[in-house]
Amino acid sequence: MLACVPALEIHDLVVRRSGRTIVAGLDLTAQPGQVTALVGPNGAGKTTTVETCVGLRRPFTGSIELLGARVPVPRKARLRLQEDIGIMLQDGGLYSTARPLEMVRHIAAMHANPDDPATLLDALGIDPTTRTTLRRMSGGEQRRVSAAAALVGRPRLAFLDEPTTGLDAAGRRSFHDLVRQRVADGVTFVLTTHLMDDVERLADHVVVMAAGRNVAQGSITELVGSDDSVSFRGPMHMNLDELRTALPAECTLTEAPPGHYRVTGSLDPMVLAAVAAWCGQHGVPTGSISVGRRSLDEIVMALVDNA
Amino acid sequence: MSAASASAHRTRSQALWETRLLLRNGEQLLLTIIIPVVLLLVLTLTDVLPQATAPDPLATSLATVLAVSVISSAFTSLAIATGFERRSGALRLLSTTPLSPVELLTGKALATVAVTIVSSAVVVASALLVGWRPTPGSAWAMVSLVVGVAAWAPWGLVLAGALRAEAVLAVANGAFLAFLLFGGIVIPASALPAALATIVEVLPSGALVNSLTAALTDGVLDVTATVILAGWSALGVLVAARTFRWT
């Protein structure tokens, strides 16, 4: 039964800062051993949500449960909970005059059963023997050290706030590999990101936030699954009546922007055939016809715009 | 590992960490070691300040410089370092680990004691080089140093927790100079008008220099000064506990 307890459960969370509501009634659940991605535009409340979960901000109303414990936890239980939580802040958190290995070793010293700091840094592409101080390292290198600091305590639940911002392709790959490996070990991740590449490669569950609320959620398949479309380009403002008649009633045909046509709905090969035939009859070149889905980025933007 | 030994391990790690970073920082070393040593040389090799006319000028100068050393490491340096740790988010990150606020502050206090020991050792070695010789009663100065650190460190944390890092830098250095010049250190309370001298003697700066002077010149513990320092310490701890912010 214990495995059924969500790693993170947020109900009707409201967080205010300087009289402004940043999180406005958020509901969110992160299942254990999964990666939950919080996505949404700047100012959607993602970072504030993460910071409230780890105790850096106070909720105005609502409830948060971390690994089954109601936040804020009593002082004695706090220690045990913090052994199980890892956090990578959106920025800062590192001592600029420290070297990477000593920084991660220091965080490791705070935990009862830490991972090996040198191995972890190495897995993230940072030479553990370097004597370069953190203030002389690039932003991407500092992010890698922050990720190592978040994971060195072997957390059961890790919050990573924009973990791959500033990382190069190799750095992102190392990070993705490390997260997948930890997920296989049963670790739960809650990450915020603007990079849909992270989401597509890692997330089991996606929560789309806008204006402090959860406007959509589900697996990537659930979010994009019903969004198959046939698109084609042609002259602006073509007469589409004949094509509409040929399509099943549950299909929608739109022109936006002018000259870009899109058929959405329940698509099957007969729909593709009808569109292809109509295009053939109206001089639309084959190369301008495409079948596929909108990108996750487009879907998130549309969900946010419609919220 | 029991809860108590885990707590001791975290506190020790934090103290070693703070000490290492403090001793690595050139600006902090200037403040905690180089300025006191230069001041000792100025006081002992020139007669521009009142210490030169004291009955035991070397011991009086050493007491003055040790007081400077304590204030610079336990107040100014601690406030500036902690203020910048707040700004960089380092304290926010630590607050999410099992390190408790008490363990953090204890670690900082131990690191401050360690740095004060190092800076005091350098100052005492410099004093020995210019001819000062200790007496058995000089050992009371150790008590004065410990109580002095306890009196000043909480106020460094109060300052670090109350203002932005840049403001902490300005205020900590400004307060350091103000106490140096007008707090009974460079100009002893005895050289000030009576009304002003009374005020200065109850300031943590005046009490610290009085306590150190009594130990190094007369070989005794100045109980009044020690009680005043303990009072400043208790008040500082109370204010710091209520006002210190991690972020």
Boltz contact constraints between the chains, C-beta under 6 A:
constraints:
  - contact:
      token1: [A, 54]
      token2: [B, 96]
      max_distance: 6.0
  - contact:
      token1: [A, 56]
      token2: [B, 92]
      max_distance: 6.0
  - contact:
      token1: [A, 79]
      token2: [B, 98]
      max_distance: 6.0
  - contact:
      token1: [A, 82]
      token2: [B, 98]
      max_distance: 6.0
  - contact:
      token1: [A, 83]
      token2: [B, 98]
      max_distance: 6.0
  - contact:
      token1: [A, 87]
      token2: [B, 96]
      max_distance: 6.0
  - contact:
      token1: [A, 89]
      token2: [B, 89]
      max_distance: 6.0
  - contact:
      token1: [A, 92]
      token2: [B, 88]
      max_distance: 6.0
  - contact:
      token1: [A, 92]
      token2: [B, 89]
      max_distance: 6.0
  - contact:
      token1: [A, 93]
      token2: [B, 89]
      max_distance: 6.0
  - contact:
      token1: [A, 93]
      token2: [B, 93]
      max_distance: 6.0
  - contact:
      token1: [A, 95]
      token2: [B, 90]
      max_distance: 6.0
  - contact:
      token1: [A, 97]
      token2: [B, 21]
      max_distance: 6.0
  - contact:
      token1: [A, 106]
      token2: [B, 17]
      max_distance: 6.0
  - contact:
      token1: [A, 109]
      token2: [B, 13]
      max_distance: 6.0
  - contact:
      token1: [A, 110]
      token2: [B, 10]
      max_distance: 6.0
  - contact:
      token1: [A, 110]
      token2: [B, 97]
      max_distance: 6.0
  - contact:
      token1: [A, 110]
      token2: [B, 98]
      max_distance: 6.0
  - contact:
      token1: [A, 110]
      token2: [B, 99]
      max_distance: 6.0
